[in-house]
Amino acid sequence: MASIRKRNDSWFAEIRCKNYAPQRKTFSSQTLAKAWARRVEHEMDSGAWIDRKADRATHVDEIVDKWIADELYKYGNVVTVSKMSQLNQIKEFFSGVCVHTLKDDSIVKFATARLTGQITETQICPSTLQQQLSFMGQIFRESGIKIRGTPVADAQAILKKKKLIHSSNKRNRLLLPGEYALLSAAAKSTKHAWIMDHVDLALATGMRQGEIHALRWEEINWKTGIMEVRRKDPTAPGGKKACKVPMVKGVREVLLRVWFKADKPKTGSLWPNVKCSSSVSNQFAKITERAGIVGLRYHDLRHESLTQISRYIRDVFELQLISGHSNINELLTYVRRAPEELVADYQIG
């Protein structure tokens, strides 16, 4: 509620609203004071109000430091060396820059410096820059600070228009006949045979790499056949929430095999000897190279799995519950079914 009163030759306006610090300002006329009070109250009611005093005390590097601390200590996530390096570059370049005064042209300037090697004396490829900007956008979203506008997204749009970065290509790679056998043979010839358990679980569940790697034994209910999977959600604390995912065909068998290998643990990670999720990608890349397979990435296993699952789970909403996609359109980019496959199932007469 705003209170406006006269002080000598000026008008003093004060607004007190729940969840916001008191706002005070002096004006030369009552009309200006009322107009300011109406605008601020409207922005507070709609959630668009930004406290400029707080802006001057909140810097980009401080937000990055807080995000790293939360990942390491609060949520127990490991920040990889490459990601930490990219975060440190963001901190140094935007050190002392106020969050709410950050503009897209400053981010474009940073991106240009990265591409030309002015920051690390090494030029980077557009995909690496795209990844770094995605990290920056993620930190801003998870900071909980209300930022007017979307400077990171606006900068990405400018860079795409200038063809300095490109939009990510939709993956549509599936396993070819014989490739699974090649992967299995390549993994057995190394000391990292555990990677095939990871691969088998990805093919059985259709889950993302990070979700599989974060899975713990206490989150698996053998009686009900339900797994509690931590999935991304910008609105949840830490950016993740627990989702109930059913064990579909083949999942229980893979989990039991891993369970027996680990001597039947009741709690803890499924992969206690694998330091971080990026280790999975690294080892998968090595065995594909050893197997002589070209163009196959770990995330392609998700395309393969959801395509196979869609052959016995026909309801798209049930399939969405398994995949964890936020909307149906995203899910449909993962299912690669040929129209000819449906003829035998739905042909009448």
Secondary structure as a PSIPRED ss2 file (coil, helix, strand):
# PSIPRED VFORMAT (PSIPRED V4.0)

   1 M C   1.000  0.000  0.000
   2 A E   0.000  0.000  1.000
   3 S E   0.000  0.000  1.000
   4 I E   0.000  0.000  1.000
   5 R E   0.000  0.000  1.000
   6 K E   0.000  0.000  1.000
   7 R E   0.000  0.000  1.000
   8 N C   1.000  0.000  0.000
   9 D C   1.000  0.000  0.000
  10 S E   0.000  0.000  1.000
  11 W E   0.000  0.000  1.000
  12 F E   0.000  0.000  1.000
  13 A E   0.000  0.000  1.000
  14 E E   0.000  0.000  1.000
  15 I E   0.000  0.000  1.000
  16 R C   1.000  0.000  0.000
  17 C C   1.000  0.000  0.000
  18 K C   1.000  0.000  0.000
  19 N C   1.000  0.000  0.000
  20 Y C   1.000  0.000  0.000
  21 A C   1.000  0.000  0.000
  22 P C   1.000  0.000  0.000
  23 Q E   0.000  0.000  1.000
  24 R E   0.000  0.000  1.000
  25 K E   0.000  0.000  1.000
  26 T E   0.000  0.000  1.000
  27 F E   0.000  0.000  1.000
  28 S C   1.000  0.000  0.000
  29 S C   1.000  0.000  0.000
  30 Q H   0.000  1.000  0.000
  31 T H   0.000  1.000  0.000
  32 L H   0.000  1.000  0.000
  33 A H   0.000  1.000  0.000
  34 K H   0.000  1.000  0.000
  35 A H   0.000  1.000  0.000
  36 W H   0.000  1.000  0.000
  37 A H   0.000  1.000  0.000
  38 R H   0.000  1.000  0.000
  39 R H   0.000  1.000  0.000
  40 V H   0.000  1.000  0.000
  41 E H   0.000  1.000  0.000
  42 H H   0.000  1.000  0.000
  43 E H   0.000  1.000  0.000
  44 M H   0.000  1.000  0.000
  45 D H   0.000  1.000  0.000
  46 S H   0.000  1.000  0.000
  47 G C   1.000  0.000  0.000
  48 A C   1.000  0.000  0.000
  49 W C   1.000  0.000  0.000
  50 I C   1.000  0.000  0.000
  51 D C   1.000  0.000  0.000
  52 R H   0.000  1.000  0.000
  53 K H   0.000  1.000  0.000
  54 A H   0.000  1.000  0.000
  55 D H   0.000  1.000  0.000
  56 R C   1.000  0.000  0.000
  57 A C   1.000  0.000  0.000
  58 T C   1.000  0.000  0.000
  59 H E   0.000  0.000  1.000
  60 V H   0.000  1.000  0.000
  61 D H   0.000  1.000  0.000
  62 E H   0.000  1.000  0.000
  63 I H   0.000  1.000  0.000
  64 V H   0.000  1.000  0.000
  65 D H   0.000  1.000  0.000
  66 K H   0.000  1.000  0.000
  67 W H   0.000  1.000  0.000
  68 I H   0.000  1.000  0.000
  69 A H   0.000  1.000  0.000
  70 D H   0.000  1.000  0.000
  71 E H   0.000  1.000  0.000
  72 L H   0.000  1.000  0.000
  73 Y H   0.000  1.000  0.000
  74 K H   0.000  1.000  0.000
  75 Y C   1.000  0.000  0.000
  76 G C   1.000  0.000  0.000
  77 N C   1.000  0.000  0.000
  78 V C   1.000  0.000  0.000
  79 V C   1.000  0.000  0.000
  80 T C   1.000  0.000  0.000
  81 V H   0.000  1.000  0.000
  82 S H   0.000  1.000  0.000
  83 K H   0.000  1.000  0.000
  84 M H   0.000  1.000  0.000
  85 S H   0.000  1.000  0.000
  86 Q H   0.000  1.000  0.000
  87 L H   0.000  1.000  0.000
  88 N H   0.000  1.000  0.000
  89 Q H   0.000  1.000  0.000
  90 I H   0.000  1.000  0.000
  91 K H   0.000  1.000  0.000
  92 E H   0.000  1.000  0.000
  93 F H   0.000  1.000  0.000
  94 F C   1.000  0.000  0.000
  95 S C   1.000  0.000  0.000
  96 G C   1.000  0.000  0.000
  97 V C   1.000  0.000  0.000
  98 C E   0.000  0.000  1.000
  99 V H   0.000  1.000  0.000
 100 H H   0.000  1.000  0.000
 101 T H   0.000  1.000  0.000
 102 L C   1.000  0.000  0.000
 103 K C   1.000  0.000  0.000
 104 D H   0.000  1.000  0.000
 105 D H   0.000  1.000  0.000
 106 S H   0.000  1.000  0.000
 107 I H   0.000  1.000  0.000
 108 V H   0.000  1.000  0.000
 109 K H   0.000  1.000  0.000
 110 F H   0.000  1.000  0.000
 111 A H   0.000  1.000  0.000
 112 T H   0.000  1.000  0.000
 113 A H   0.000  1.000  0.000
 114 R H   0.000  1.000  0.000
 115 L H   0.000  1.000  0.000
 116 T C   1.000  0.000  0.000
 117 G C   1.000  0.000  0.000
 118 Q C   1.000  0.000  0.000
 119 I C   1.000  0.000  0.000
 120 T C   1.000  0.000  0.000
 121 E C   1.000  0.000  0.000
 122 T C   1.000  0.000  0.000
 123 Q C   1.000  0.000  0.000
 124 I C   1.000  0.000  0.000
 125 C C   1.000  0.000  0.000
 126 P H   0.000  1.000  0.000
 127 S H   0.000  1.000  0.000
 128 T H   0.000  1.000  0.000
 129 L H   0.000  1.000  0.000
 130 Q H   0.000  1.000  0.000
 131 Q H   0.000  1.000  0.000
 132 Q H   0.000  1.000  0.000
 133 L H   0.000  1.000  0.000
 134 S H   0.000  1.000  0.000
 135 F H   0.000  1.000  0.000
 136 M H   0.000  1.000  0.000
 137 G H   0.000  1.000  0.000
 138 Q H   0.000  1.000  0.000
 139 I H   0.000  1.000  0.000
 140 F H   0.000  1.000  0.000
 141 R H   0.000  1.000  0.000
 142 E H   0.000  1.000  0.000
 143 S C   1.000  0.000  0.000
 144 G C   1.000  0.000  0.000
 145 I C   1.000  0.000  0.000
 146 K C   1.000  0.000  0.000
 147 I C   1.000  0.000  0.000
 148 R C   1.000  0.000  0.000
 149 G C   1.000  0.000  0.000
 150 T C   1.000  0.000  0.000
 151 P H   0.000  1.000  0.000
 152 V H   0.000  1.000  0.000
 153 A H   0.000  1.000  0.000
 154 D H   0.000  1.000  0.000
 155 A H   0.000  1.000  0.000
 156 Q H   0.000  1.000  0.000
 157 A H   0.000  1.000  0.000
 158 I H   0.000  1.000  0.000
 159 L H   0.000  1.000  0.000
 160 K H   0.000  1.000  0.000
 161 K H   0.000  1.000  0.000
 162 K C   1.000  0.000  0.000
 163 K C   1.000  0.000  0.000
 164 L C   1.000  0.000  0.000
 165 I C   1.000  0.000  0.000
 166 H C   1.000  0.000  0.000
 167 S C   1.000  0.000  0.000
 168 S C   1.000  0.000  0.000
 169 N C   1.000  0.000  0.000
 170 K C   1.000  0.000  0.000
 171 R C   1.000  0.000  0.000
 172 N C   1.000  0.000  0.000
 173 R C   1.000  0.000  0.000
 174 L C   1.000  0.000  0.000
 175 L C   1.000  0.000  0.000
 176 L C   1.000  0.000  0.000
 177 P C   1.000  0.000  0.000
 178 G C   1.000  0.000  0.000
 179 E H   0.000  1.000  0.000
 180 Y H   0.000  1.000  0.000
 181 A H   0.000  1.000  0.000
 182 L H   0.000  1.000  0.000
 183 L H   0.000  1.000  0.000
 184 S H   0.000  1.000  0.000
 185 A H   0.000  1.000  0.000
 186 A H   0.000  1.000  0.000
 187 A H   0.000  1.000  0.000
 188 K H   0.000  1.000  0.000
 189 S C   1.000  0.000  0.000
 190 T C   1.000  0.000  0.000
 191 K C   1.000  0.000  0.000
 192 H C   1.000  0.000  0.000
 193 A C   1.000  0.000  0.000
 194 W C   1.000  0.000  0.000
 195 I H   0.000  1.000  0.000
 196 M H   0.000  1.000  0.000
 197 D H   0.000  1.000  0.000
 198 H H   0.000  1.000  0.000
 199 V H   0.000  1.000  0.000
 200 D H   0.000  1.000  0.000
 201 L H   0.000  1.000  0.000
 202 A H   0.000  1.000  0.000
 203 L H   0.000  1.000  0.000
 204 A H   0.000  1.000  0.000
 205 T H   0.000  1.000  0.000
 206 G C   1.000  0.000  0.000
 207 M C   1.000  0.000  0.000
 208 R C   1.000  0.000  0.000
 209 Q H   0.000  1.000  0.000
 210 G H   0.000  1.000  0.000
 211 E H   0.000  1.000  0.000
 212 I H   0.000  1.000  0.000
 213 H H   0.000  1.000  0.000
 214 A H   0.000  1.000  0.000
 215 L C   1.000  0.000  0.000
 216 R E   0.000  0.000  1.000
 217 W H   0.000  1.000  0.000
 218 E H   0.000  1.000  0.000
 219 E H   0.000  1.000  0.000
 220 I E   0.000  0.000  1.000
 221 N E   0.000  0.000  1.000
 222 W C   1.000  0.000  0.000
 223 K C   1.000  0.000  0.000
 224 T C   1.000  0.000  0.000
 225 G C   1.000  0.000  0.000
 226 I E   0.000  0.000  1.000
 227 M E   0.000  0.000  1.000
 228 E E   0.000  0.000  1.000
 229 V E   0.000  0.000  1.000
 230 R E   0.000  0.000  1.000
 231 R E   0.000  0.000  1.000
 232 K E   0.000  0.000  1.000
 233 D C   1.000  0.000  0.000
 234 P C   1.000  0.000  0.000
 235 T C   1.000  0.000  0.000
 236 A C   1.000  0.000  0.000
 237 P H   0.000  1.000  0.000
 238 G H   0.000  1.000  0.000
 239 G H   0.000  1.000  0.000
 240 K E   0.000  0.000  1.000
 241 K E   0.000  0.000  1.000
 242 A E   0.000  0.000  1.000
 243 C E   0.000  0.000  1.000
 244 K E   0.000  0.000  1.000
 245 V E   0.000  0.000  1.000
 246 P E   0.000  0.000  1.000
 247 M C   1.000  0.000  0.000
 248 V C   1.000  0.000  0.000
 249 K C   1.000  0.000  0.000
 250 G C   1.000  0.000  0.000
 251 V H   0.000  1.000  0.000
 252 R H   0.000  1.000  0.000
 253 E H   0.000  1.000  0.000
 254 V H   0.000  1.000  0.000
 255 L H   0.000  1.000  0.000
 256 L H   0.000  1.000  0.000
 257 R H   0.000  1.000  0.000
 258 V H   0.000  1.000  0.000
 259 W H   0.000  1.000  0.000
 260 F H   0.000  1.000  0.000
 261 K H   0.000  1.000  0.000
 262 A C   1.000  0.000  0.000
 263 D C   1.000  0.000  0.000
 264 K C   1.000  0.000  0.000
 265 P C   1.000  0.000  0.000
 266 K C   1.000  0.000  0.000
 267 T C   1.000  0.000  0.000
 268 G C   1.000  0.000  0.000
 269 S E   0.000  0.000  1.000
 270 L C   1.000  0.000  0.000
 271 W C   1.000  0.000  0.000
 272 P C   1.000  0.000  0.000
 273 N C   1.000  0.000  0.000
 274 V C   1.000  0.000  0.000
 275 K C   1.000  0.000  0.000
 276 C C   1.000  0.000  0.000
 277 S H   0.000  1.000  0.000
 278 S H   0.000  1.000  0.000
 279 S H   0.000  1.000  0.000
 280 V H   0.000  1.000  0.000
 281 S H   0.000  1.000  0.000
 282 N H   0.000  1.000  0.000
 283 Q H   0.000  1.000  0.000
 284 F H   0.000  1.000  0.000
 285 A H   0.000  1.000  0.000
 286 K H   0.000  1.000  0.000
 287 I H   0.000  1.000  0.000
 288 T H   0.000  1.000  0.000
 289 E H   0.000  1.000  0.000
 290 R H   0.000  1.000  0.000
 291 A H   0.000  1.000  0.000
 292 G C   1.000  0.000  0.000
 293 I C   1.000  0.000  0.000
 294 V C   1.000  0.000  0.000
 295 G C   1.000  0.000  0.000
 296 L C   1.000  0.000  0.000
 297 R C   1.000  0.000  0.000
 298 Y C   1.000  0.000  0.000
 299 H C   1.000  0.000  0.000
 300 D H   0.000  1.000  0.000
 301 L H   0.000  1.000  0.000
 302 R H   0.000  1.000  0.000
 303 H H   0.000  1.000  0.000
 304 E H   0.000  1.000  0.000
 305 S H   0.000  1.000  0.000
 306 L H   0.000  1.000  0.000
 307 T H   0.000  1.000  0.000
 308 Q H   0.000  1.000  0.000
 309 I H   0.000  1.000  0.000
 310 S C   1.000  0.000  0.000
 311 R C   1.000  0.000  0.000
 312 Y C   1.000  0.000  0.000
 313 I C   1.000  0.000  0.000
 314 R C   1.000  0.000  0.000
 315 D C   1.000  0.000  0.000
 316 V H   0.000  1.000  0.000
 317 F H   0.000  1.000  0.000
 318 E H   0.000  1.000  0.000
 319 L H   0.000  1.000  0.000
 320 Q H   0.000  1.000  0.000
 321 L H   0.000  1.000  0.000
 322 I H   0.000  1.000  0.000
 323 S H   0.000  1.000  0.000
 324 G C   1.000  0.000  0.000
 325 H C   1.000  0.000  0.000
 326 S C   1.000  0.000  0.000
 327 N C   1.000  0.000  0.000
 328 I H   0.000  1.000  0.000
 329 N H   0.000  1.000  0.000
 330 E H   0.000  1.000  0.000
 331 L H   0.000  1.000  0.000
 332 L H   0.000  1.000  0.000
 333 T C   1.000  0.000  0.000
 334 Y C   1.000  0.000  0.000
 335 V C   1.000  0.000  0.000
 336 R C   1.000  0.000  0.000
 337 R C   1.000  0.000  0.000
 338 A C   1.000  0.000  0.000
 339 P H   0.000  1.000  0.000
 340 E H   0.000  1.000  0.000
 341 E H   0.000  1.000  0.000
 342 L H   0.000  1.000  0.000
 343 V H   0.000  1.000  0.000
 344 A H   0.000  1.000  0.000
 345 D H   0.000  1.000  0.000
 346 Y H   0.000  1.000  0.000
 347 Q C   1.000  0.000  0.000
 348 I C   1.000  0.000  0.000
 349 G C   1.000  0.000  0.000
